[in-house]
C-alpha cells in the first residue's frame, strides 16, 4: 500500500485523491476508499515546508495516462475526485 520505498510503484501514473497532514484523517480516508471497494491505494509521504509529514493518497499505478483517465471516470461515479500524477515526479 505504500509508495515510498516501493520501486515498482514509482513508474506510471496514478490518481491523487487527497493530501492530508493528520494520521487520523489519513486512516478515515483510507477506510472510506476501502468501503467503496477501491483497490491499489498508494500512500506517498514527505515532509512539508514546515517539517511535518504530508500524506498523499493515490490510486494506481497505471502504465499510461490514458488508463488513469479511464479509471478516473469510474471514480467520479463513486463521488471520488482527483487528478492524474506522473509517479516518476514524486520524491
N, C-alpha and C positions, 0 to 999 in steps of 0.2 A: 504494500500500500504506500510505501514511502518512495519518493523520487530521489531525494538526497542519498547518495551512496549507491544508487541503482543505475549502473551504466546503461543497461538495456533500455530503461525508460527515458533516457536523455536524448533519444533520437525521435524524430517525427513531430507530430503536432498533438495538441490537447486543447480542451475547452476549460478555460479558467472560470470557475463559478463563484469564488469567494476569496477574500483576503481577510484574515482575522488575526487579532493580536492576543486574544484570550483563549486559553486552552479549553475552558468550559464551553465557550461558544463554538470552538472547533469540534468538540465532541457532539454538540447538539446538531450542527450542520451535517456532520458525517452520518449521524443516526437518521436524519431527515432524508438524506440521499439514499441510504440503505433501505429505508421504508418504501421508497419509490422504485426499488429493485434496480438501482443504478450500480453498475459494477465498474471495475477498472478505475477506482478512485486513487489518485496520487496526491501526495502532500509534499510541497516544496517549502522549506523553511529557511529563513535567513534573517539576520539582524537588520532592523530598520535604521534610519538615521539617528534615532535616539538610543540605539544599542539594545532595543527589545526585540524579541523574536516575533516575526510576522509569518503566519502560516497561510500559504497559498493552496487552495483546493482546486485540483484539476481532474478532469475526466479524460482518459485516453490510455495509452497513446495510439495515434493513428498514423499510418505510414505516409499519408499525404493530406494536404489541406482540404481537398475535396471530400474525403471520407469524414474528416472532422466536421465540416459544414453540414454534411448529411446527417450525422448524429446530433448535431446542434439543433436541427429542426425537430428531431424526436424529443429532445429535452424540452423544447418550448411547449410541446403538447402536455408536458408534466409540470408546466409553470416553473421551469428551471432555466434561468438565463445565464449567459456567459459569453465569452469571446475567445476566439482562436489564438493560441500562442504557439510559437515555434519552440520546442523543448530545448533545442541546442542553444538558445539565447539565455536560458536560466542558469543561475550560479549553482 
